[in-house]
């Protein structure tokens, strides 16, 4: 069997009865978390283009879109919701594959499930299958997609989303293999947004979901795709990372070892490579009572993989050029924590990113690369602070908060959902949506998702 055939066989056969309870519970929390981040984005008026572009054609459909009263066709809903759920960069990440998983898989699967009239259990089993596919594609070549300028969330995410949607459509193994082969020609997502702070990155998972629904539809109607889309001479790995690898070995334990519980939640709405250093600095602030006025210099301690994303070019990172640029700036994030005492959704929006007090302190941040033994299973980091009176304090965090080595509790994740969803939905609607999503496997249909369409924009001050 080729890798695509193995993925198709696993995905089409998977039922919730075969999935451990802990995996099911984790998957539901990740769906809740992803939709919460999308609600927050809408509440803050971020990525409004996603809604207006998706609704432009004026075509009605059965799939709910966050903040849009009526439904849209599934592909358009997946594009809009996937973009919104990633717009704040507050959604989950699987650290070993360096891919945002839920925003690629869940919006596509939920949109397709609504259009097809599937049950909650069918939707959840498809999401779990898709999650497992995304992370294994990324884990086959950790950090190598980034090194070549590709975004794994998009490039790997389209395959997991396609597996999920094809499963919901009830495609045969042969048809699903074709859908995966077709999706390979739709895998895309460049990191060039880092050059000027453009906000193309949020579109990546939305496009992956749109492409997945299109690929599955084409395969259902007889279109074919290469079964060797992953390992072939011109397959994904050879074309995107420049070498062949033994991907089938990575797939041999599908259905036996589960990666969904290893997907990390985010406590901060910024690139995951800034989180460990932020928490390390917070620890020094709490323990040493260090304030912004005390600091002469901050040295961020990071892995080599994070440098190009959050630290270089250093001068640009010290003065972010846009709200999205700020999310990929470790100097700005550390300075914001010291100046303002916290980092939240308002940190990465105007007027906060133009605060000259923060910019002045960010100019005193430099970095050093360390070989953390916990990378890439975790995204570690640290700080070294030199104060004006000559003191030097250091702190390191080998496992970022929210990951399997330093987990957030179920209560933490639920509270995060309510904090995010409160920006767009009233309390009773939030509570009902939470209850429905955490019991999604019991739902005969996904009508509960229509609550997402009631989301409203709210004004939030920095």
Secondary structure, DSSP 8 states (H G I E B T S, - for coil): --HHHHHHHHHHH--GGGS-HHHHHHHHHHHHHHHHHHHHHHHTTTTHHHHHHHHTT----SEEETTEEEEE-HHHHHHHHHHHHHTTS-S-BBTTTTB--HHHHHHHHHHHHHHHT--HHHHHHHHHHHHHHHHHHHHTTTTHHHHTTB-HHHHTHHHHHHHHHHHHHT--HHHHHHHHHHHHTT---BSGGGGTT-S-HHHHHHHHHHHHHHHHHHHHTT----TTTTTSTTSHHHHHTSS---HHHHHTTTTTS--GGG-B--SSSS-GGGHHHHHHHHHHHHHH---GGGEEEEEEEE-HHHHHHHTSSHHHHHS-SSHHHHTT-HHHHHHHHHHHS--SGGGGSTTGGG-HHHHHHHTTEEEEE---TTTTTS--EEEEEEETTS-EEEEEESS-TTSTTS---HHHHHHHHHHHHTTTS-HHHHHHHHHHHHTGGG-SSSGGGGGGGG--------
